[in-house]
Amino acid sequence: MALHPQHDTLVVEPTAHGGRLAFYRQAADAAYWDELWDAQPADYRRARAGHLPLHLRRAVRRHLPPGGRVLEAGCGPGQFSVAMAARGFTAEAVDWAPRTVERLRTAAPKIRVWRGDVRRLDVPDGYYDAVYSPGVCEHFSDGPQEVLRETLRVLRPGGTALVSTPCFSPLLRALGPGGGPGRLPRPQAGEFYQYAFTPAELSAVLRAVGFEQVRAHPYGALATVLEFTGPGRVLAARVPRAGLRPLEAALDLLGAAHLSGRACLWVARRPAYPPVAPGVPRISAASAARPSTTLEDHST
């Protein structure tokens, strides 16, 4: 989502991994999201043709088998759900902003869309093949764990989570948000809005709640420069953002997002087997009648 750093107070919050970036502006409640999406009407023309941004297109192609059931949890306008339905998936979407939900229902009547809390989804365990969390878990001041645990619960064993949040990139850390690097006091004004995580930090959180095969993919290499540096703001004022998209895509393809990505997409897998004691082999049902075979665990 678009951020407005000049209106935010940025604070480095101490954590076990050395500090996450916190934005203070206003609480991101349901009313906030309805007002935001009211002011940014969605265009579904490309989504109805199956278009996805590059970082999502890569992840879907590499990690999601065709035709599965996919939930967009905290969908906002829901272009991802519309695109996934166009690609042959069974797409469902949930959000807690009522006008936003109704707008998506009108735009995509064949997609199941409902109002709900991503921390307490009214669906059975193991219901989805994949869940996409598009910039949601960072908005809870007590941390992302509750959202991520619920994501794990509703995924089938072996299912895939795609989790996107703002990224606390090396460039952003070097810029010293809030007036200087290090641990800064909480602001006296403004409400908590969101966190930005380093790739390593949220990877560790995902593993701690039970995910495996966690991979972090920063993206949006140019956006940090445009939003947080003087020269970048001058460039953004002079050149329409659409005109800069080819440059940003090229920088991402060249790997620059690992230094300056504005956001990060984590791809993680719910284990196909329940946890077992160390040294006990994991046996598939198909091989139960044959001599036992230890399966290699590729968790990272």
N, C-alpha and C positions, 0 to 999 in steps of 0.2 A: 504494500500500500504506500501511497505517497505520504512522506513525513515533512514536517516544517520545522527544522532544527532551530530557526531563529525564534520560534515561539515556545520552545521546550527548555527545561532545565535538565541537563545531563549530569548524572552522578555515577561514579564507579562504585558498585556495591561489592563488598568483600564476600567471597565464596571459597569453597574448598579448592577451586581451580584458579584462584588469584584475582577474581573480580569480574563481575558482569556489569554491563552498562544499563542503567535505568533511565528512562525518560519520564519526566513529570510534566503533565500538561492538564489533562482531565481524565476522569475515569471512563474507560471504554465499555460503557454499559449498553443495553439494548437501544436506548434512545439515541445514544451517540451514533451507533451504526446506522440506524434508520436515517438520521439526519445526513450522515456522510454519503450514503448511497442514494438518497433523494437528490443530493447535489451533483452526483456523478452518474447520470443515466447510462445504463449498460447497452452496448451494441453487440448483439448476438450473431451478426452475419457470419463472421469468421468461425465462431464456435460451432454454429450449425453445420459448417463444412468440416468439422473435426480438428480445427486449428488449436494447437497448444503452444505456449512459449517454449523456447529451445530447451530449457532445463527440465521442464516437465515432459516434453516429447521424448527426450532421451531416457528419462526414468521409466516412463510407461513402456517404451519399446523394449528396454532391457529387463524389466523386473515384473511386469504384469502380463500374465497369460491372457490371450484374447477372450473376450466374452464373459469375464467374471463380474461379480457384484461389487460395486465400488461406492463408498460413501464419501461425500465431501462434507466434512464436519466443521461447521462454521463457514458456510458457503458464501455469504455475502451475495453478490449478484449471480453467482453460480455458473460463470462461463465454463469452468472446468467440467461441471456435470453435463452441461449441454454438449460440449465437445466429446466427452467420453461416451455419451449416448449415441452420438453420430458415428463413433468408432466401433459401435457394436457391443458396448458394455451395458450391463444393467446398472444405471446410475441412480443414486439416491442422494438427497441433500438435506441438511438440517442447519438451522440458524435460530438465534433467540430474538432477532429483531423482527417484529410482526409485519411491518410494511414491506420489508425486504423479502420475507418469505412469500407474501401474497404476490409481489411483483414477479418473482421467479415462477410461481405456479402459473401465472398468466402467460408468461413468455414460453414456458416449457411444460404444457399440461400433461405430457406423457411421462414426465419424471416425477417420482414420489418425492415431495418436498414437505417437510413439517417443521414446526417450531419446537425447539428443545434445547437442553443444556448439554454441551459436549462433554461435560464431566459426569453426566448421568443419562446415558442414552437408553431409550426404551426399546431395546432390541436384545435378542438372545445372545448368549456367548457364542463366539465363533461364527458370526453371521456373514461377515464380509470377507471377500478375497483381498481387498485393499481398502485402505482409508487414507484420504488426503486431508491434512490439517493445514489450511492455507493462511498462516500468520495468525494463529489463535492462542496457542499455549503461552506465548510471551506476555499476554495481557493480564495474567493473574499474579498479584503481588506476592502470594505465598509460593510461587514457583510453578513450573510446568508439569510437575509429577502427576497430579490428579488427572489432568487431561490425557497424559500419555498412558497412564494405567488403564483408563477407560478405552483408549484406542487399542491397547493390547488385548483387552477382554473381548471386544467385539470382532477381532480378527480371527479367522480360522487358523488352526495350526499350519505354519508355513506361509501365512498371509503377509502382505507387505504394507508397511506404513510409509507414507511420504509426508514429511513434516517440514514446513517452511517457517522461518522466523528471520527477523533482522540479524545481521551478523556483526559482531564486534571484531572487525578485521584488523590486521596489523597496521594498516594505514590509519584507521580511526583511532586505534590506541596511541599511535605516534602523534596524532594531532592534539591529544590531551583534551578530550571533551570536558566541558564544565570549567574551562579556564586553566587547566593544568592536569598532568597525569597523577595517578595515585588515588587513594581513598579520600573522598570528599564528604563533607557533612550532608545530610539530607536537606533538601530545600525547605524553607519556611512557607513557601507558597506553591500552589499547584498540587494536583492529585496524581497519584501513580498512573502512568499510561501503559508502559511496556518495558520489557527487557530486550537487550541485544546480547546474544551468546557467542562465545568463540566456538568454532567447530569442535574443538576438543571437549569443551564443557558440556554441551548438549549431547554429544556422543556418549559421554560418561553417564549422564542422566538416563538416556535411553537404555543403556546396558543395565543400569541399576534397577530399573523397573521391570526388566525381563526380556528386552529385545536382544537379538544377536545379529551378526553380519551387518553392523552399522557402518554406513559410509556417509561422509559429509561432502557436499558439492556446492561451494560458494558460487554465486552468480551476481550479475549487476556490477561489473568492475568499474564502470564509469560513474555510477550513481553517487558513490561516496565523494568523489572529487567534485561533482556538480553541486552537491548539497552542503558540503562541509568545508570547502576551501574557497578563498577569495577568487582566484582565477576561474575555478569551476563555476561559481555563481555568475561571474561575468559572461562566461560562455553560454550558460543556460539561459541568460537573459537575452542573448543575441541570436541564438539558434533554436528553433523549435525542437522539442524533445524528439519528435518523430524523425527529424533529420539527423539525430545523433544515434539512432538505433543501430544502423549498420556498424558504426564504430564500436558501440558497446558490445554487439555480438562478436565482432572480430576480437576484441580484447578478451572476452570470455573464452573463446575458442583457443586463444593463445595462452591461457592460464593466468591472466592477470587478476582474475577474481580471487585467487588465493591470497593476494596481497591487499586488495581493495574492494572485495565483494560487498555490496550493500545488504545482501540477504544470503541465506544458505538453505539448501534443501538436503535434509537428512533422509536417507533410505535405510530402513531397518526391517528386520524380519521377525515375526513371532516364531519361536522355536516349534519345529514340527513334533517334538516330543516333550513330555513333562520333565521337569528337573529330576535328575537321578543322582545317587551318591557317587562321589569320585571313584573311578575305577570300574564302575558297572557299565557294561556295554549297552548301547541303545539298539534295540531290535525292532525292525519294522514288522508289521502284521504279515506282510507277504512272505517274510523269511522265517516266521515263527516255527514252521514245520521243518525247517532245514537246520543244519548246524549253525550256531550263533555266529554273527558277523558284527564286529565293532565298526561303527560308522565314524568317519572322521568329522570332528566338529570344526567348522570353518569360522567360528565366532572370532571377532577382532575387538 
